[in-house]
């Protein structure tokens, strides 16, 4: 469910760059890198204003995330340097649409119904408190209830511009 009329949010208009460590791209290029070095780079860029445990988790999963993206149709090149990173750890899809469009197709190819112009309103839970679905409101005002077989992913953006968040 996407509250906007199109998929992708800011990713769609981004440069399509993904930082990762331990990727096949880095191995093929002989690049020496580590989870710790990537976390330190991100902490420095964030001037220490970041959750180190979360950055560590993202860095630890970054190589398998690159593999997952490519297995789902995203064409990546790399590694190259970007920003202030002296280490080539940036993979590129050419643009944000190079990530959003193949992933949208992969989801649709699996028979997943995508609702645009539909804002999630309420998370549905079972008696244990586990999230099992979502209630949403379509642009035309009708409610949609969707239950999840394997989980609900909340993918919201914009936190980076919110001091409070």
N, C-alpha and C positions, 0 to 999 in steps of 0.2 A: 504494500500500500504506500502510495506516494502522494503527499498533499499537493505537490505541484502538478502541472499539466504535462510535464516531461520528466523522464528519469535522469538521475545523475547529479543533481544539485551542483555544488561548486566543483565537484570532480569533473563534470562535463566541460567546464570552461577552464580547467587547470591545464598545466603543461604535460600532464600524464607521466610525471616522474615518480619513481618509487625507489626509496633507499632500502638497501638490504645488505646483509653480510653473509658470507659463506655460500653464495650462489654458484651455480655452474658457470655463469659468465665470469665471475671472479676467478674461479679455479682454472678455467681455460686460459685466462689472461695472466695467470701466475700472481694474482694480487693477494698480498698478505693483509688480513683484516680479522676482526674478532667482534663478538657481541659486546664486550666491554668497551672497545674503541668506538663502536657506533653509539652506544649509550652515552659515553663521555662527550662525543660530538654533539648529540642532541641536547644534553644538559648544558653544554657551553652555549649553544645557539639560543636556548631558552633562558639564559642567564640564571640557571639554577631553579627557575620557576616551573618545575615539572615533577611529575611523580616518577621517581627513578625505578620503582618496582614495575610500573606499567611500561616504561620505556624498555626495560630489560626483557619483559615478556614479548613485546613487539619485536625487538631485535632478535630474540631467540627463535621466533616463529617466522622471521623475514624470509629466509631462504625457501622454506616450504610454501610460503605465501606466493613467492615468485613462481614456483613450480605449479601451484594451483591456478594462478592467473593464466599461465601459458597452456595448461591442460584444459582451460575453459575458453580458449580462442584468442586470448590477448597476445598480440605479437610484440615482443620486447626486444630491445637492443641494449647493449651495454657491456661492461660497466664503463661509466665515464665519471669524471669529477663534476661536481656541481656545488653551487654556493661556496662556502669556505672550506669544504672538505678536501683535504689533500689526498684522500684515499678514493680511488675509483669504486664507488659503491652505488651509483645511481643507474637504474635501468629506466628506459624510456619507452613509452607506448606511442610517442610522437605527439599526442595530445590527450586530453581527458576523454574525448570521445573514443579514442583507441582502447580505453579501458571499459567505459560504460556500454558502448554498443555491443562488443563481443559478449560481455557478461549478460546483458539483457537477452541476447539471442540464446545463450546457453540455458538460461532459466526458462525461456519460452519453449525451447526445444524439449525440455523435460516436462512440459505440460503445466507449468506453474502459471496461474492467472495473475497478471499484474494489473492492479487498479491504480490509475492516476486520478488526480483531482479528488483524492480520498484521504482524509485526515484521520489517523488513528485517534480514538477518544479514550478508550479504556482497555486495560489489559485484563484478560479473563484468567482466573486462577482456579485450581481445584482445591479440595479440602486440605491439602498439605501446604498450600500457598504457592505451588509451582505454577508458572505461567503456561497456559494451555491454548491461548488464542487472543484475539483482538476484536474489539468492536470499533467500527469506524463510521464516519459520516461522509457520504459521497457529495459532490458539488451540487447535485440536484436535490439534496436533502434526505435521501433515503439511507437507512442504516444498513451496514454490512457486518455480519458476524462471521469471522473466519477462525477455524480451529487449526492448530498446528500439530502435525504428527511428530516432528523432531525438535521443535523449539521455535521460539520467537526471537528474531534479531531486531534490536532497536538501533537504527542507524541514523542518528540525527547529526546535524552539523552546526557550525557557527559558534561553537564554544570558544574558539581561539580569539574571538573579538569581544568576549564577555569577561570583564574583570571578576564578576561574581562567580562565574562558572569556573 
